[in-house]
């Protein structure tokens, strides 16, 4: 069962999703007892951090928006947090 805290923000996420311009309208936000950052929707894009990325899912965009430049790509490990975050693998 979902907590009432999450349910409280459902309408907020639904409204954000309806503003998206892709066929599948989804919205996501990071949540830690309350929303962390603004809701993100699916977007069309060609590249993400110098890597081909035909579209960016709402949940991936939420992570990118939150971590910013601390999130980097390693050929060996994939997407990781920067060395000051102890190379924690995130995807």
C-alpha angles and dihedrals in degrees: 000000000000119000117249089241091065093042089055090065097044095097090048091055093044090054091049091049092053089060091060119107101212127096093250108050112204132159130196139177134180111255129201105162085312134024114290108209129342126311115268128208133205111281138191113237138150101214138023116191092340093309125110109257115166093196136359118229118225093246093051091048090052090055093046092048092049100045098032114174093357087077112079137166123245122190088217101043106020117222112007139164113256121272092268085064091054096252093285109183111232105179 
